Amino acid sequence: MQFPAGSFERTGTAAGTTPEMCFECGVCWQVYDPTEGDAVAQIPPGTPFDVLPEGWTCPGCEASRHRFMPLPDGHG
Ligand SMILES: [Zn+2]
């Protein structure tokens, strides 16, 4: 059995996402950048979207985190 060269463990991470990935609010297009965290909710820089607390909401419109979608290209 063969595995792709770039395969990696995906425990607790949504398929196709990485800890560095930015997420965009589906309601107001606010972007969560894990390198910046979220000062509003006192999320420290370097916090992946995956580990945000369940009660975290969009700093722009207070939508739940489930409304966010991954941004494959980031914004760099
Ligand atoms: Zn929003």
N, CA, C, O and the ligand as a Tripos MOL2 file, in Angstrom:
@<TRIPOS>MOLECULE
protein
  305   303    77     0     0
PROTEIN
NO_CHARGES

@<TRIPOS>ATOM
      1 N           0.8470   -1.2050    0.0000 N.3       1 MET1
      2 CA          0.0000    0.0000    0.0000 C.3       1 MET1
      3 C           0.8720    1.2420    0.0000 C.2       1 MET1
      4 O           1.8540    1.3250    0.7380 O.2       1 MET1
      5 N           0.5070    2.2030   -0.8320 N.am      2 GLN2
      6 CA          1.3380    3.4040   -0.9570 C.3       2 GLN2
      7 C           0.6070    4.6290   -0.4540 C.2       2 GLN2
      8 O          -0.6030    4.7740   -0.6290 O.2       2 GLN2
      9 N           1.3760    5.5130    0.1780 N.am      3 PHE3
     10 CA          0.8230    6.7660    0.6620 C.3       3 PHE3
     11 C           1.4630    7.9310   -0.0860 C.2       3 PHE3
     12 O           2.6280    7.8400   -0.4730 O.2       3 PHE3
     13 N           0.7400    9.0040   -0.2940 N.am      4 PRO4
     14 CA          1.3330   10.1800   -0.9370 C.3       4 PRO4
     15 C           2.5140   10.7000   -0.1320 C.2       4 PRO4
     16 O           2.5090   10.6270    1.0970 O.2       4 PRO4
     17 N           3.5030   11.2140   -0.8020 N.am      5 ALA5
     18 CA          4.7160   11.6750   -0.1330 C.3       5 ALA5
     19 C           4.4100   12.7390    0.9070 C.2       5 ALA5
     20 O           5.0830   12.8200    1.9350 O.2       5 ALA5
     21 N           3.4010   13.5510    0.6430 N.am      6 GLY6
     22 CA          3.1200   14.6650    1.5380 C.3       6 GLY6
     23 C           2.0560   14.3660    2.5690 C.2       6 GLY6
     24 O           1.5040   15.2810    3.1800 O.2       6 GLY6
     25 N           1.7610   13.0860    2.7690 N.am      7 SER7
     26 CA          0.6900   12.7690    3.7180 C.3       7 SER7
     27 C           1.0950   13.1230    5.1430 C.2       7 SER7
     28 O           2.2690   13.0460    5.5040 O.2       7 SER7
     29 N           0.1170   13.5100    5.9380 N.am      8 PHE8
     30 CA          0.3990   13.8690    7.3250 C.3       8 PHE8
     31 C          -0.7950   13.5130    8.1990 C.2       8 PHE8
     32 O          -1.9020   13.3090    7.7020 O.2       8 PHE8
     33 N          -0.5620   13.4420    9.4850 N.am      9 GLU9
     34 CA         -1.6350   13.1250   10.4190 C.3       9 GLU9
     35 C          -2.6680   14.2390   10.4210 C.2       9 GLU9
     36 O          -2.3260   15.4210   10.4590 O.2       9 GLU9
     37 N          -3.9220   13.8520   10.3810 N.am     10 ARG10
     38 CA         -4.9720   14.8660   10.4550 C.3      10 ARG10
     39 C          -5.8760   14.5600   11.6470 C.2      10 ARG10
     40 O          -7.0080   14.1020   11.4840 O.2      10 ARG10
     41 N          -5.3730   14.8120   12.8090 N.am     11 THR11
     42 CA         -6.1430   14.5360   14.0130 C.3      11 THR11
     43 C          -6.7890   15.8230   14.4950 C.2      11 THR11
     44 O          -6.0980   16.7830   14.8360 O.2      11 THR11
     45 N          -8.0960   15.8410   14.5220 N.am     12 GLY12
     46 CA         -8.8240   16.9890   15.0290 C.3      12 GLY12
     47 C          -8.8070   18.1790   14.0990 C.2      12 GLY12
     48 O          -9.2160   19.2730   14.4860 O.2      12 GLY12
     49 N          -8.3430   17.9870   12.8850 N.am     13 THR13
     50 CA         -8.2800   19.0930   11.9300 C.3      13 THR13
     51 C          -9.1940   18.7920   10.7500 C.2      13 THR13
     52 O          -9.1790   17.6860   10.2110 O.2      13 THR13
     53 N          -9.9750   19.7640   10.3580 N.am     14 ALA14
     54 CA        -10.8390   19.5610    9.2030 C.3      14 ALA14
     55 C         -10.0000   19.2310    7.9740 C.2      14 ALA14
     56 O          -8.9000   19.7550    7.8030 O.2      14 ALA14
     57 N         -10.5210   18.3700    7.1320 N.am     15 ALA15
     58 CA         -9.7730   17.9400    5.9600 C.3      15 ALA15
     59 C          -9.3760   19.1270    5.0940 C.2      15 ALA15
     60 O         -10.1930   19.9950    4.7900 O.2      15 ALA15
     61 N          -8.1210   19.1450    4.7070 N.am     16 GLY16
     62 CA         -7.6730   20.1740    3.7790 C.3      16 GLY16
     63 C          -7.3020   21.4910    4.4220 C.2      16 GLY16
     64 O          -6.9550   22.4380    3.7160 O.2      16 GLY16
     65 N          -7.3630   21.5830    5.7490 N.am     17 THR17
     66 CA         -6.9750   22.8310    6.3890 C.3      17 THR17
     67 C          -5.6670   22.6510    7.1430 C.2      17 THR17
     68 O          -5.2930   21.5330    7.4950 O.2      17 THR17
     69 N          -4.9790   23.7530    7.3880 N.am     18 THR18
     70 CA         -3.7330   23.7330    8.1520 C.3      18 THR18
     71 C          -3.8410   24.7590    9.2710 C.2      18 THR18
     72 O          -4.6740   25.6630    9.2080 O.2      18 THR18
     73 N          -3.0020   24.6230   10.2950 N.am     19 PRO19
     74 CA         -3.0580   25.5790   11.4090 C.3      19 PRO19
     75 C          -2.7580   27.0100   10.9830 C.2      19 PRO19
     76 O          -3.1500   27.9520   11.6720 O.2      19 PRO19
     77 N          -2.0700   27.1870    9.8590 N.am     20 GLU20
     78 CA         -1.7060   28.5330    9.4220 C.3      20 GLU20
     79 C          -2.7920   29.1710    8.5640 C.2      20 GLU20
     80 O          -2.6990   30.3410    8.1940 O.2      20 GLU20
     81 N          -3.8240   28.3880    8.2510 N.am     21 MET21
     82 CA         -4.8050   28.8400    7.2720 C.3      21 MET21
     83 C          -5.7160   29.9400    7.8270 C.2      21 MET21
     84 O          -6.1630   29.8720    8.9720 O.2      21 MET21
     85 N          -5.9800   30.9450    7.0030 N.am     22 CYS22
     86 CA         -6.9180   31.9920    7.3780 C.3      22 CYS22
     87 C          -8.3490   31.5090    7.1030 C.2      22 CYS22
     88 O          -8.5820   30.6860    6.2170 O.2      22 CYS22
     89 N          -9.2930   32.0370    7.8780 N.am     23 PHE23
     90 CA        -10.6990   31.7090    7.6840 C.3      23 PHE23
     91 C         -11.4860   32.9970    7.4890 C.2      23 PHE23
     92 O         -11.1900   34.0170    8.1110 O.2      23 PHE23
     93 N         -12.4840   32.9410    6.6260 N.am     24 GLU24
     94 CA        -13.2650   34.1170    6.2970 C.3      24 GLU24
     95 C         -14.7160   33.9300    6.7440 C.2      24 GLU24
     96 O         -15.3100   32.8740    6.5270 O.2      24 GLU24
     97 N         -15.2780   34.9630    7.3690 N.am     25 CYS25
     98 CA        -16.6720   34.9240    7.8060 C.3      25 CYS25
     99 C         -17.5830   34.9050    6.5860 C.2      25 CYS25
    100 O         -17.4430   35.7260    5.6790 O.2      25 CYS25
    101 N         -18.5220   33.9550    6.5720 N.am     26 GLY26
    102 CA        -19.4510   33.8560    5.4570 C.3      26 GLY26
    103 C         -20.5250   34.9280    5.4890 C.2      26 GLY26
    104 O         -21.3130   35.0470    4.5510 O.2      26 GLY26
    105 N         -20.5630   35.7100    6.5620 N.am     27 VAL27
    106 CA        -21.6010   36.7270    6.6990 C.3      27 VAL27
    107 C         -21.0660   38.1160    6.3440 C.2      27 VAL27
    108 O         -21.6760   38.8320    5.5510 O.2      27 VAL27
    109 N         -19.9120   38.5030    6.9370 N.am     28 CYS28
    110 CA        -19.4210   39.8730    6.7470 C.3      28 CYS28
    111 C         -18.0190   39.9050    6.1280 C.2      28 CYS28
    112 O         -17.4420   40.9790    5.9640 O.2      28 CYS28
    113 N         -17.4770   38.7500    5.7890 N.am     29 TRP29
    114 CA        -16.1760   38.6170    5.1180 C.3      29 TRP29
    115 C         -15.0000   39.0270    6.0020 C.2      29 TRP29
    116 O         -13.8910   39.2320    5.5100 O.2      29 TRP29
    117 N         -15.2410   39.1420    7.2880 N.am     30 GLN30
    118 CA        -14.1330   39.3390    8.2100 C.3      30 GLN30
    119 C         -13.2000   38.1430    8.1030 C.2      30 GLN30
    120 O         -13.6640   37.0050    8.0310 O.2      30 GLN30
    121 N         -11.8900   38.3820    8.0920 N.am     31 VAL31
    122 CA        -10.9220   37.2950    8.0040 C.3      31 VAL31
    123 C         -10.2610   37.0700    9.3630 C.2      31 VAL31
    124 O          -9.7870   38.0100   10.0010 O.2      31 VAL31
    125 N         -10.2380   35.8020    9.7960 N.am     32 TYR32
    126 CA         -9.4700   35.4420   10.9830 C.3      32 TYR32
    127 C          -8.1000   34.9660   10.5300 C.2      32 TYR32
    128 O          -7.9760   33.9760    9.8080 O.2      32 TYR32
    129 N          -7.0650   35.6960   10.9700 N.am     33 ASP33
    130 CA         -5.6950   35.3360   10.6200 C.3      33 ASP33
    131 C          -5.0220   34.7710   11.8660 C.2      33 ASP33
    132 O          -4.8190   35.4950   12.8400 O.2      33 ASP33
    133 N          -4.6700   33.4660   11.8440 N.am     34 PRO34
    134 CA         -4.1000   32.8420   13.0490 C.3      34 PRO34
    135 C          -2.7860   33.4770   13.4870 C.2      34 PRO34
    136 O          -2.4200   33.3700   14.6570 O.2      34 PRO34
    137 N          -2.0700   34.1350   12.5820 N.am     35 THR35
    138 CA         -0.8220   34.7830   12.9870 C.3      35 THR35
    139 C          -1.0880   36.0510   13.7870 C.2      35 THR35
    140 O          -0.1990   36.5590   14.4700 O.2      35 THR35
    141 N          -2.3140   36.5610   13.7010 N.am     36 GLU36
    142 CA         -2.6620   37.7790   14.4280 C.3      36 GLU36
    143 C          -3.5600   37.5080   15.6290 C.2      36 GLU36
    144 O          -3.6110   38.3190   16.5540 O.2      36 GLU36
    145 N          -4.2710   36.3740   15.6300 N.am     37 GLY37
    146 CA         -5.2290   36.0990   16.6950 C.3      37 GLY37
    147 C          -6.4040   37.0610   16.5970 C.2      37 GLY37
    148 O          -6.7080   37.5910   15.5290 O.2      37 GLY37
    149 N          -7.0540   37.2740   17.7280 N.am     38 ASP38
    150 CA         -8.2140   38.1610   17.7400 C.3      38 ASP38
    151 C          -8.2020   38.9600   19.0410 C.2      38 ASP38
    152 O          -8.5460   38.4520   20.1080 O.2      38 ASP38
    153 N          -7.7960   40.2240   18.9230 N.am     39 ALA39
    154 CA         -7.6640   41.0770   20.1030 C.3      39 ALA39
    155 C          -9.0030   41.2690   20.7970 C.2      39 ALA39
    156 O          -9.0580   41.3990   22.0190 O.2      39 ALA39
    157 N         -10.0950   41.2870   20.0130 N.am     40 VAL40
    158 CA        -11.4280   41.5120   20.5800 C.3      40 VAL40
    159 C         -11.7770   40.4210   21.5980 C.2      40 VAL40
    160 O         -12.2900   40.7040   22.6810 O.2      40 VAL40
    161 N         -11.4900   39.1750   21.2300 N.am     41 ALA41
    162 CA        -11.8220   38.0440   22.1000 C.3      41 ALA41
    163 C         -10.6210   37.5980   22.9230 C.2      41 ALA41
    164 O         -10.6600   36.5460   23.5620 O.2      41 ALA41
    165 N          -9.5390   38.4050   22.9110 N.am     42 GLN42
    166 CA         -8.3260   38.0960   23.6590 C.3      42 GLN42
    167 C          -7.7490   36.7470   23.2450 C.2      42 GLN42
    168 O          -7.2920   35.9700   24.0830 O.2      42 GLN42
    169 N          -7.7770   36.4810   21.9390 N.am     43 ILE43
    170 CA         -7.1230   35.2980   21.3800 C.3      43 ILE43
    171 C          -5.6930   35.6930   21.0100 C.2      43 ILE43
    172 O          -5.4960   36.5940   20.1940 O.2      43 ILE43
    173 N          -4.7020   35.0370   21.5930 N.am     44 PRO44
    174 CA         -3.3170   35.4400   21.3330 C.3      44 PRO44
    175 C          -2.8650   35.0920   19.9100 C.2      44 PRO44
    176 O          -3.3410   34.1180   19.3270 O.2      44 PRO44
    177 N          -1.9450   35.8900   19.3520 N.am     45 PRO45
    178 CA         -1.3910   35.5670   18.0300 C.3      45 PRO45
    179 C          -0.8180   34.1530   18.0030 C.2      45 PRO45
    180 O          -0.2490   33.6910   18.9920 O.2      45 PRO45
    181 N          -0.9680   33.4700   16.8770 N.am     46 GLY46
    182 CA         -0.4720   32.1090   16.7520 C.3      46 GLY46
    183 C          -1.5090   31.0590   17.1020 C.2      46 GLY46
    184 O          -1.1770   29.8780   17.2010 O.2      46 GLY46
    185 N          -2.7570   31.4630   17.2910 N.am     47 THR47
    186 CA         -3.8170   30.5120   17.6270 C.3      47 THR47
    187 C          -4.5150   30.0330   16.3570 C.2      47 THR47
    188 O          -5.1790   30.8250   15.6880 O.2      47 THR47
    189 N          -4.3780   28.7330   16.0080 N.am     48 PRO48
    190 CA         -5.0820   28.2290   14.8240 C.3      48 PRO48
    191 C          -6.5880   28.3350   14.9910 C.2      48 PRO48
    192 O          -7.1130   28.2400   16.1010 O.2      48 PRO48
    193 N          -7.2740   28.5320   13.8780 N.am     49 PHE49
    194 CA         -8.7440   28.6320   13.9070 C.3      49 PHE49
    195 C          -9.3570   27.4150   14.5800 C.2      49 PHE49
    196 O         -10.3490   27.5250   15.3020 O.2      49 PHE49
    197 N          -8.7530   26.2420   14.3370 N.am     50 ASP50
    198 CA         -9.2620   24.9840   14.8750 C.3      50 ASP50
    199 C          -9.4060   24.9600   16.3860 C.2      50 ASP50
    200 O         -10.2850   24.2790   16.9150 O.2      50 ASP50
    201 N          -8.5510   25.6960   17.0860 N.am     51 VAL51
    202 CA         -8.5560   25.5880   18.5470 C.3      51 VAL51
    203 C          -9.2300   26.7840   19.2010 C.2      51 VAL51
    204 O          -9.1740   26.9360   20.4220 O.2      51 VAL51
    205 N          -9.8640   27.6320   18.4060 N.am     52 LEU52
    206 CA        -10.6380   28.7170   19.0050 C.3      52 LEU52
    207 C         -11.7290   28.1290   19.8970 C.2      52 LEU52
    208 O         -12.2790   27.0750   19.5800 O.2      52 LEU52
    209 N         -12.0490   28.7910   20.9990 N.am     53 PRO53
    210 CA        -13.1050   28.2710   21.8750 C.3      53 PRO53
    211 C         -14.4450   28.1940   21.1560 C.2      53 PRO53
    212 O         -14.7270   28.9800   20.2520 O.2      53 PRO53
    213 N         -15.2620   27.2360   21.5710 N.am     54 GLU54
    214 CA        -16.5510   27.0090   20.9110 C.3      54 GLU54
    215 C         -17.4120   28.2660   20.9460 C.2      54 GLU54
    216 O         -18.2100   28.5090   20.0400 O.2      54 GLU54
    217 N         -17.2430   29.0600   21.9950 N.am     55 GLY55
    218 CA        -18.0590   30.2530   22.1250 C.3      55 GLY55
    219 C         -17.5300   31.4580   21.3640 C.2      55 GLY55
    220 O         -18.1310   32.5310   21.4190 O.2      55 GLY55
    221 N         -16.4090   31.3000   20.6500 N.am     56 TRP56
    222 CA        -15.8410   32.4170   19.8900 C.3      56 TRP56
    223 C         -16.7840   32.8250   18.7680 C.2      56 TRP56
    224 O         -17.3590   31.9710   18.0930 O.2      56 TRP56
    225 N         -16.9390   34.1110   18.5730 N.am     57 THR57
    226 CA        -17.7810   34.5980   17.4830 C.3      57 THR57
    227 C         -17.0080   35.5970   16.6400 C.2      57 THR57
    228 O         -15.9850   36.1350   17.0650 O.2      57 THR57
    229 N         -17.5100   35.8320   15.4520 N.am     58 CYS58
    230 CA        -16.8930   36.7690   14.5190 C.3      58 CYS58
    231 C         -16.7770   38.1560   15.1650 C.2      58 CYS58
    232 O         -17.7640   38.6820   15.6790 O.2      58 CYS58
    233 N         -15.5600   38.7590   15.1400 N.am     59 PRO59
    234 CA        -15.4050   40.0990   15.7090 C.3      59 PRO59
    235 C         -16.1400   41.1630   14.9030 C.2      59 PRO59
    236 O         -16.3580   42.2740   15.3880 O.2      59 PRO59
    237 N         -16.5190   40.8260   13.6770 N.am     60 GLY60
    238 CA        -17.2060   41.8000   12.8490 C.3      60 GLY60
    239 C         -18.7140   41.7820   13.0150 C.2      60 GLY60
    240 O         -19.3440   42.8390   13.0620 O.2      60 GLY60
    241 N         -19.3110   40.5780   13.1070 N.am     61 CYS61
    242 CA        -20.7730   40.4850   13.1040 C.3      61 CYS61
    243 C         -21.3010   39.5170   14.1490 C.2      61 CYS61
    244 O         -22.5100   39.3060   14.2400 O.2      61 CYS61
    245 N         -20.4060   38.9220   14.9450 N.am     62 GLU62
    246 CA        -20.7960   38.0000   16.0150 C.3      62 GLU62
    247 C         -21.4460   36.7210   15.4970 C.2      62 GLU62
    248 O         -22.1620   36.0460   16.2360 O.2      62 GLU62
    249 N         -21.2040   36.3860   14.2410 N.am     63 ALA63
    250 CA        -21.6540   35.0810   13.7400 C.3      63 ALA63
    251 C         -20.8370   33.9890   14.4260 C.2      63 ALA63
    252 O         -19.7010   34.2250   14.8380 O.2      63 ALA63
    253 N         -21.4120   32.8010   14.5480 N.am     64 SER64
    254 CA        -20.6840   31.7060   15.1760 C.3      64 SER64
    255 C         -19.5410   31.2700   14.2640 C.2      64 SER64
    256 O         -19.5670   31.5130   13.0570 O.2      64 SER64
    257 N         -18.5450   30.6260   14.8540 N.am     65 ARG65
    258 CA        -17.3580   30.2040   14.0950 C.3      65 ARG65
    259 C         -17.7210   29.2230   12.9920 C.2      65 ARG65
    260 O         -16.9540   29.0370   12.0470 O.2      65 ARG65
    261 N         -18.8890   28.5940   13.1050 N.am     66 HIS66
    262 CA        -19.3000   27.6360   12.0790 C.3      66 HIS66
    263 C         -19.6460   28.3330   10.7640 C.2      66 HIS66
    264 O         -19.7790   27.6860    9.7250 O.2      66 HIS66
    265 N         -19.7920   29.6610   10.8200 N.am     67 ARG67
    266 CA        -20.0950   30.3970    9.5960 C.3      67 ARG67
    267 C         -18.8350   30.7120    8.7980 C.2      67 ARG67
    268 O         -18.9120   31.2230    7.6800 O.2      67 ARG67
    269 N         -17.6740   30.4060    9.3760 N.am     68 PHE68
    270 CA        -16.4110   30.7200    8.7090 C.3      68 PHE68
    271 C         -16.0140   29.6230    7.7250 C.2      68 PHE68
    272 O         -16.2790   28.4400    7.9380 O.2      68 PHE68
    273 N         -15.3670   30.0560    6.6380 N.am     69 MET69
    274 CA        -14.9030   29.1250    5.6210 C.3      69 MET69
    275 C         -13.4020   29.3130    5.4200 C.2      69 MET69
    276 O         -12.9110   30.4410    5.4750 O.2      69 MET69
    277 N         -12.6610   28.2160    5.1880 N.am     70 PRO70
    278 CA        -11.2190   28.3420    5.0120 C.3      70 PRO70
    279 C         -10.8630   29.1100    3.7480 C.2      70 PRO70
    280 O         -11.5320   28.9950    2.7220 O.2      70 PRO70
    281 N          -9.7890   29.8990    3.8470 N.am     71 LEU71
    282 CA         -9.2540   30.6480    2.7070 C.3      71 LEU71
    283 C          -7.9780   29.9380    2.2480 C.2      71 LEU71
    284 O          -6.9180   30.1400    2.8400 O.2      71 LEU71
    285 N          -8.0650   29.1130    1.2070 N.am     72 PRO72
    286 CA         -6.9160   28.3020    0.7970 C.3      72 PRO72
    287 C          -5.6840   29.1360    0.4650 C.2      72 PRO72
    288 O          -4.5570   28.6870    0.6810 O.2      72 PRO72
    289 N          -5.8830   30.3250   -0.0490 N.am     73 ASP73
    290 CA         -4.7530   31.1330   -0.4970 C.3      73 ASP73
    291 C          -4.2810   32.1200    0.5490 C.2      73 ASP73
    292 O          -3.3010   32.8310    0.3270 O.2      73 ASP73
    293 N          -4.9660   32.1800    1.7010 N.am     74 GLY74
    294 CA         -4.6200   33.2020    2.6620 C.3      74 GLY74
    295 C          -4.7950   34.5670    2.0320 C.2      74 GLY74
    296 O          -5.6110   34.7370    1.1260 O.2      74 GLY74
    297 N          -4.0400   35.5320    2.5010 N.am     75 HIS75
    298 CA         -4.1150   36.8360    1.8490 C.3      75 HIS75
    299 C          -2.7300   37.4540    1.7760 C.2      75 HIS75
    300 O          -2.5680   38.6610    1.9550 O.2      75 HIS75
    301 N          -1.7390   36.6240    1.5140 N.am     76 GLY76
    302 CA         -0.3750   37.1350    1.4250 C.3      76 GLY76
    303 C          -0.0510   37.3620   -0.0150 C.2      76 GLY76
    304 O           1.0550   37.7950   -0.3380 O.2      76 GLY76
    305 ZN        -18.7750   38.1600   10.4400 Zn       77 ZN77
@<TRIPOS>BOND
     1     1     2 1
     2     2     3 1
     3     3     4 2
     4     3     5 am
     5     5     6 1
     6     6     7 1
     7     7     8 2
     8     7     9 am
     9     9    10 1
    10    10    11 1
    11    11    12 2
    12    11    13 am
    13    13    14 1
    14    14    15 1
    15    15    16 2
    16    15    17 am
    17    17    18 1
    18    18    19 1
    19    19    20 2
    20    19    21 am
    21    21    22 1
    22    22    23 1
    23    23    24 2
    24    23    25 am
    25    25    26 1
    26    26    27 1
    27    27    28 2
    28    27    29 am
    29    29    30 1
    30    30    31 1
    31    31    32 2
    32    31    33 am
    33    33    34 1
    34    34    35 1
    35    35    36 2
    36    35    37 am
    37    37    38 1
    38    38    39 1
    39    39    40 2
    40    39    41 am
    41    41    42 1
    42    42    43 1
    43    43    44 2
    44    43    45 am
    45    45    46 1
    46    46    47 1
    47    47    48 2
    48    47    49 am
    49    49    50 1
    50    50    51 1
    51    51    52 2
    52    51    53 am
    53    53    54 1
    54    54    55 1
    55    55    56 2
    56    55    57 am
    57    57    58 1
    58    58    59 1
    59    59    60 2
    60    59    61 am
    61    61    62 1
    62    62    63 1
    63    63    64 2
    64    63    65 am
    65    65    66 1
    66    66    67 1
    67    67    68 2
    68    67    69 am
    69    69    70 1
    70    70    71 1
    71    71    72 2
    72    71    73 am
    73    73    74 1
    74    74    75 1
    75    75    76 2
    76    75    77 am
    77    77    78 1
    78    78    79 1
    79    79    80 2
    80    79    81 am
    81    81    82 1
    82    82    83 1
    83    83    84 2
    84    83    85 am
    85    85    86 1
    86    86    87 1
    87    87    88 2
    88    87    89 am
    89    89    90 1
    90    90    91 1
    91    91    92 2
    92    91    93 am
    93    93    94 1
    94    94    95 1
    95    95    96 2
    96    95    97 am
    97    97    98 1
    98    98    99 1
    99    99   100 2
   100    99   101 am
   101   101   102 1
   102   102   103 1
   103   103   104 2
   104   103   105 am
   105   105   106 1
   106   106   107 1
   107   107   108 2
   108   107   109 am
   109   109   110 1
   110   110   111 1
   111   111   112 2
   112   111   113 am
   113   113   114 1
   114   114   115 1
   115   115   116 2
   116   115   117 am
   117   117   118 1
   118   118   119 1
   119   119   120 2
   120   119   121 am
   121   121   122 1
   122   122   123 1
   123   123   124 2
   124   123   125 am
   125   125   126 1
   126   126   127 1
   127   127   128 2
   128   127   129 am
   129   129   130 1
   130   130   131 1
   131   131   132 2
   132   131   133 am
   133   133   134 1
   134   134   135 1
   135   135   136 2
   136   135   137 am
   137   137   138 1
   138   138   139 1
   139   139   140 2
   140   139   141 am
   141   141   142 1
   142   142   143 1
   143   143   144 2
   144   143   145 am
   145   145   146 1
   146   146   147 1
   147   147   148 2
   148   147   149 am
   149   149   150 1
   150   150   151 1
   151   151   152 2
   152   151   153 am
   153   153   154 1
   154   154   155 1
   155   155   156 2
   156   155   157 am
   157   157   158 1
   158   158   159 1
   159   159   160 2
   160   159   161 am
   161   161   162 1
   162   162   163 1
   163   163   164 2
   164   163   165 am
   165   165   166 1
   166   166   167 1
   167   167   168 2
   168   167   169 am
   169   169   170 1
   170   170   171 1
   171   171   172 2
   172   171   173 am
   173   173   174 1
   174   174   175 1
   175   175   176 2
   176   175   177 am
   177   177   178 1
   178   178   179 1
   179   179   180 2
   180   179   181 am
   181   181   182 1
   182   182   183 1
   183   183   184 2
   184   183   185 am
   185   185   186 1
   186   186   187 1
   187   187   188 2
   188   187   189 am
   189   189   190 1
   190   190   191 1
   191   191   192 2
   192   191   193 am
   193   193   194 1
   194   194   195 1
   195   195   196 2
   196   195   197 am
   197   197   198 1
   198   198   199 1
   199   199   200 2
   200   199   201 am
   201   201   202 1
   202   202   203 1
   203   203   204 2
   204   203   205 am
   205   205   206 1
   206   206   207 1
   207   207   208 2
   208   207   209 am
   209   209   210 1
   210   210   211 1
   211   211   212 2
   212   211   213 am
   213   213   214 1
   214   214   215 1
   215   215   216 2
   216   215   217 am
   217   217   218 1
   218   218   219 1
   219   219   220 2
   220   219   221 am
   221   221   222 1
   222   222   223 1
   223   223   224 2
   224   223   225 am
   225   225   226 1
   226   226   227 1
   227   227   228 2
   228   227   229 am
   229   229   230 1
   230   230   231 1
   231   231   232 2
   232   231   233 am
   233   233   234 1
   234   234   235 1
   235   235   236 2
   236   235   237 am
   237   237   238 1
   238   238   239 1
   239   239   240 2
   240   239   241 am
   241   241   242 1
   242   242   243 1
   243   243   244 2
   244   243   245 am
   245   245   246 1
   246   246   247 1
   247   247   248 2
   248   247   249 am
   249   249   250 1
   250   250   251 1
   251   251   252 2
   252   251   253 am
   253   253   254 1
   254   254   255 1
   255   255   256 2
   256   255   257 am
   257   257   258 1
   258   258   259 1
   259   259   260 2
   260   259   261 am
   261   261   262 1
   262   262   263 1
   263   263   264 2
   264   263   265 am
   265   265   266 1
   266   266   267 1
   267   267   268 2
   268   267   269 am
   269   269   270 1
   270   270   271 1
   271   271   272 2
   272   271   273 am
   273   273   274 1
   274   274   275 1
   275   275   276 2
   276   275   277 am
   277   277   278 1
   278   278   279 1
   279   279   280 2
   280   279   281 am
   281   281   282 1
   282   282   283 1
   283   283   284 2
   284   283   285 am
   285   285   286 1
   286   286   287 1
   287   287   288 2
   288   287   289 am
   289   289   290 1
   290   290   291 1
   291   291   292 2
   292   291   293 am
   293   293   294 1
   294   294   295 1
   295   295   296 2
   296   295   297 am
   297   297   298 1
   298   298   299 1
   299   299   300 2
   300   299   301 am
   301   301   302 1
   302   302   303 1
   303   303   304 2
@<TRIPOS>SUBSTRUCTURE
     1 MET1         2 RESIDUE 1 A MET
     2 GLN2         6 RESIDUE 1 A GLN
     3 PHE3        10 RESIDUE 1 A PHE
     4 PRO4        14 RESIDUE 1 A PRO
     5 ALA5        18 RESIDUE 1 A ALA
     6 GLY6        22 RESIDUE 1 A GLY
     7 SER7        26 RESIDUE 1 A SER
     8 PHE8        30 RESIDUE 1 A PHE
     9 GLU9        34 RESIDUE 1 A GLU
    10 ARG10       38 RESIDUE 1 A ARG
    11 THR11       42 RESIDUE 1 A THR
    12 GLY12       46 RESIDUE 1 A GLY
    13 THR13       50 RESIDUE 1 A THR
    14 ALA14       54 RESIDUE 1 A ALA
    15 ALA15       58 RESIDUE 1 A ALA
    16 GLY16       62 RESIDUE 1 A GLY
    17 THR17       66 RESIDUE 1 A THR
    18 THR18       70 RESIDUE 1 A THR
    19 PRO19       74 RESIDUE 1 A PRO
    20 GLU20       78 RESIDUE 1 A GLU
    21 MET21       82 RESIDUE 1 A MET
    22 CYS22       86 RESIDUE 1 A CYS
    23 PHE23       90 RESIDUE 1 A PHE
    24 GLU24       94 RESIDUE 1 A GLU
    25 CYS25       98 RESIDUE 1 A CYS
    26 GLY26      102 RESIDUE 1 A GLY
    27 VAL27      106 RESIDUE 1 A VAL
    28 CYS28      110 RESIDUE 1 A CYS
    29 TRP29      114 RESIDUE 1 A TRP
    30 GLN30      118 RESIDUE 1 A GLN
    31 VAL31      122 RESIDUE 1 A VAL
    32 TYR32      126 RESIDUE 1 A TYR
    33 ASP33      130 RESIDUE 1 A ASP
    34 PRO34      134 RESIDUE 1 A PRO
    35 THR35      138 RESIDUE 1 A THR
    36 GLU36      142 RESIDUE 1 A GLU
    37 GLY37      146 RESIDUE 1 A GLY
    38 ASP38      150 RESIDUE 1 A ASP
    39 ALA39      154 RESIDUE 1 A ALA
    40 VAL40      158 RESIDUE 1 A VAL
    41 ALA41      162 RESIDUE 1 A ALA
    42 GLN42      166 RESIDUE 1 A GLN
    43 ILE43      170 RESIDUE 1 A ILE
    44 PRO44      174 RESIDUE 1 A PRO
    45 PRO45      178 RESIDUE 1 A PRO
    46 GLY46      182 RESIDUE 1 A GLY
    47 THR47      186 RESIDUE 1 A THR
    48 PRO48      190 RESIDUE 1 A PRO
    49 PHE49      194 RESIDUE 1 A PHE
    50 ASP50      198 RESIDUE 1 A ASP
    51 VAL51      202 RESIDUE 1 A VAL
    52 LEU52      206 RESIDUE 1 A LEU
    53 PRO53      210 RESIDUE 1 A PRO
    54 GLU54      214 RESIDUE 1 A GLU
    55 GLY55      218 RESIDUE 1 A GLY
    56 TRP56      222 RESIDUE 1 A TRP
    57 THR57      226 RESIDUE 1 A THR
    58 CYS58      230 RESIDUE 1 A CYS
    59 PRO59      234 RESIDUE 1 A PRO
    60 GLY60      238 RESIDUE 1 A GLY
    61 CYS61      242 RESIDUE 1 A CYS
    62 GLU62      246 RESIDUE 1 A GLU
    63 ALA63      250 RESIDUE 1 A ALA
    64 SER64      254 RESIDUE 1 A SER
    65 ARG65      258 RESIDUE 1 A ARG
    66 HIS66      262 RESIDUE 1 A HIS
    67 ARG67      266 RESIDUE 1 A ARG
    68 PHE68      270 RESIDUE 1 A PHE
    69 MET69      274 RESIDUE 1 A MET
    70 PRO70      278 RESIDUE 1 A PRO
    71 LEU71      282 RESIDUE 1 A LEU
    72 PRO72      286 RESIDUE 1 A PRO
    73 ASP73      290 RESIDUE 1 A ASP
    74 GLY74      294 RESIDUE 1 A GLY
    75 HIS75      298 RESIDUE 1 A HIS
    76 GLY76      302 RESIDUE 1 A GLY
    77 ZN77       305 GROUP 0 **** ****
